[in-house]
Amino acid sequence: AAMLAIRRSDGYTGFFPKKSRMFEVREKPNMVQRALLVGVYFDKAEEAESQSLLEELHELVSTLNIGVVETLLIRVREGNKPGFLTGKGKMAEVIAHAKEMECDCIVFDNALTPSQQRNWEKAGNIAVIDRQEVILDIFSMRARTKEARLQVQLARMKYSLPRLARMWGHLDRQGGSGGAARGEGEKQIEVDRRLARQRIDRVKAELAEVVRQRDTQRKERVRLPVPHAAIVGYTNAGKSSLLNTICGSDAYVEDKVFATLDTTTRRVDLPNGQELLLTDTVGFVRRLPHGLVESFKATLEEAVIADFLIHVIDGSAPDVYEHYQTTMDVLKELGADEKRVIVAVNKTDLIENDPTRMHELEIHLPGAVFISVKTGQGIEKLLHRMTEMLFDRIRRLDLRVPQARMDLVTLIHREGKILSQEYDGNDILVRATVPAPLAARFEDFIMPAGSPKPVAK
């Protein structure tokens, strides 16, 4: 199950599953099995958050089935950042420690520039990568649909492009052929970059076509009067489990970060009989590579077009508020931060015996619905909150419709939902939900208050 490191001391490193190499530009890769994780911070006030991020990196790297030998949290002066991220002395110390522990890779929680990455590898003759690349590699493993795979491929290429420098340093400029004097020609690195950009353009074009097809399907769905909600939140907060619980579906669920990258949409009947389309989206994580957010905007647009959002939070997570803010920041970048939101605090079964924590969450997240997907606690309350979100979208009507106006019943079947129906002489007694804009068409057939209501059969 070991992953493959694409780069040695002379080039870019990337972990890929053996059958999922998307942007190979290296010679035969090495196996990576033992990693030293390093987190660097520059201010004492950042220490606690940096430690939390390093622990999260541990989980991310473990998801790649790479053994974590040890984690190091290092504080350095800001002035050391440009060339090596740390000072040369600390760099030598970390490299020596990695070799002493027989590690074959150093993974930084911080984002490394291409030059910093090369400097570390040149100094230690050991593979060095950063948090962004780890996330890219997890996405490479988890992408299932064609769109998700293309999005990951595009993000990986954009990340890799600036790291092609000196990759072909052993090659000179291409020389001309024949006896005539010619110019120096094009450097191999220039050729490689040009080919890489062409490949990026091809993937963009292919992705645009896939997105166009999906948008066509979405327009067909939007044309129907069925409202839509999107489940968003930090990775591993329980979004897919919530979808399965509410809809009785079988969306892929695993207790790992980024268990799935593909959106899943299911229909759910709300307590008032209204149908709702509910979509599970990819989870967010702190320090998500910006290029990956850009590439995944097409997928995350489900959150943009939704009537409202369900923001699922892991109430048992130590950094629950940071997770909440991370999700809100990404939604803001997508232009979905002003959507109506139901905050659902999940995993309350793990903290219900901690009244202080529960009270703190109630104060910091006013109006949140406390749920446990595992035990079912709070799910009914959440469904009623979802129903309230759609009060302006639908009307619930009790109607007495003459059989001569079966066209109205047909309209309800097509545009709304019949909750119950029975016959009374030449009339049809119907209880139904219809889109608010259509309610006026049934005005003459609404049953007066106090009339016997139709009973579901």
KAKAWO-V422339 format. One record per residue. N is the residue number from 1. NEAR is the number of other ideal C-beta (glycine too) atoms within 8 Angstrom. Layout:
<<N/NEAR> <N/NEAR>>
This chain:
<<1/3> <2/8> <3/13> <4/13> <5/15> <6/14> <7/12> <8/10> <9/7> <10/7> <11/12> <12/12> <13/15> <14/14> <15/14> <16/14> <17/8> <18/6> <19/4> <20/8> <21/9> <22/10> <23/9> <24/7> <25/11> <26/11> <27/4> <28/4> <29/10> <30/9> <31/9> <32/14> <33/7> <34/12> <35/14> <36/16> <37/14> <38/12> <39/16> <40/13> <41/12> <42/9> <43/5> <44/5> <45/4> <46/9> <47/10> <48/6> <49/10> <50/13> <51/10> <52/11> <53/12> <54/13> <55/9> <56/10> <57/15> <58/11> <59/9> <60/14> <61/13> <62/9> <63/11> <64/12> <65/7> <66/14> <67/6> <68/10> <69/9> <70/8> <71/12> <72/10> <73/10> <74/11> <75/8> <76/13> <77/6> <78/6> <79/4> <80/12> <81/8> <82/3> <83/7> <84/10> <85/11> <86/10> <87/9> <88/6> <89/6> <90/11> <91/14> <92/9> <93/8> <94/14> <95/13> <96/8> <97/11> <98/12> <99/10> <100/6> <101/10> <102/7> <103/12> <104/12> <105/15> <106/16> <107/15> <108/14> <109/14> <110/9> <111/9> <112/12> <113/6> <114/9> <115/7> <116/11> <117/15> <118/10> <119/11> <120/16> <121/14> <122/8> <123/9> <124/12> <125/6> <126/14> <127/13> <128/14> <129/14> <130/13> <131/13> <132/11> <133/12> <134/15> <135/14> <136/15> <137/13> <138/13> <139/14> <140/13> <141/10> <142/11> <143/12> <144/8> <145/7> <146/6> <147/13> <148/14> <149/10> <150/12> <151/14> <152/16> <153/11> <154/13> <155/16> <156/13> <157/14> <158/10> <159/12> <160/13> <161/11> <162/6> <163/11> <164/12> <165/8> <166/8> <167/13> <168/9> <169/6> <170/3> <171/6> <172/6> <173/8> <174/9> <175/7> <176/9> <177/3> <178/5> <179/2> <180/5> <181/3> <182/7> <183/4> <184/3> <185/9> <186/7> <187/11> <188/11> <189/11> <190/8> <191/10> <192/12> <193/10> <194/8> <195/8> <196/13> <197/9> <198/8> <199/9> <200/12> <201/8> <202/8> <203/12> <204/9> <205/8> <206/9> <207/13> <208/8> <209/8> <210/11> <211/10> <212/8> <213/8> <214/10> <215/8> <216/8> <217/8> <218/9> <219/8> <220/8> <221/10> <222/8> <223/5> <224/6> <225/7> <226/9> <227/12> <228/13> <229/15> <230/12> <231/14> <232/13> <233/13> <234/14> <235/9> <236/10> <237/13> <238/12> <239/13> <240/13> <241/10> <242/16> <243/15> <244/12> <245/10> <246/11> <247/10> <248/5> <249/8> <250/4> <251/11> <252/8> <253/7> <254/6> <255/4> <256/7> <257/11> <258/14> <259/12> <260/13> <261/12> <262/11> <263/9> <264/12> <265/8> <266/10> <267/9> <268/10> <269/7> <270/12> <271/7> <272/8> <273/11> <274/13> <275/11> <276/14> <277/13> <278/16> <279/13> <280/13> <281/13> <282/11> <283/12> <284/11> <285/13> <286/8> <287/9> <288/11> <289/12> <290/6> <291/9> <292/14> <293/12> <294/8> <295/11> <296/12> <297/9> <298/10> <299/14> <300/14> <301/9> <302/12> <303/14> <304/10> <305/8> <306/13> <307/9> <308/11> <309/15> <310/15> <311/12> <312/13> <313/17> <314/13> <315/14> <316/7> <317/10> <318/4> <319/8> <320/12> <321/7> <322/10> <323/15> <324/13> <325/8> <326/13> <327/13> <328/9> <329/8> <330/12> <331/13> <332/9> <333/7> <334/12> <335/6> <336/12> <337/8> <338/3> <339/11> <340/7> <341/8> <342/13> <343/11> <344/15> <345/13> <346/14> <347/13> <348/14> <349/9> <350/7> <351/12> <352/7> <353/4> <354/7> <355/6> <356/6> <357/9> <358/12> <359/8> <360/8> <361/14> <362/9> <363/7> <364/7> <365/11> <366/6> <367/4> <368/11> <369/11> <370/12> <371/14> <372/12> <373/12> <374/7> <375/6> <376/8> <377/9> <378/12> <379/11> <380/7> <381/9> <382/14> <383/11> <384/9> <385/10> <386/14> <387/12> <388/7> <389/11> <390/13> <391/7> <392/4> <393/9> <394/13> <395/8> <396/8> <397/12> <398/10> <399/14> <400/11> <401/12> <402/8> <403/8> <404/5> <405/9> <406/9> <407/6> <408/12> <409/13> <410/8> <411/11> <412/13> <413/8> <414/6> <415/9> <416/14> <417/9> <418/11> <419/8> <420/10> <421/10> <422/9> <423/6> <424/7> <425/4> <426/5> <427/10> <428/14> <429/15> <430/15> <431/14> <432/13> <433/12> <434/13> <435/11> <436/9> <437/5> <438/12> <439/11> <440/6> <441/7> <442/12> <443/7> <444/4> <445/10> <446/9> <447/9> <448/5> <449/3> <450/3> <451/8> <452/3> <453/8> <454/10> <455/6> <456/6> <457/5>>
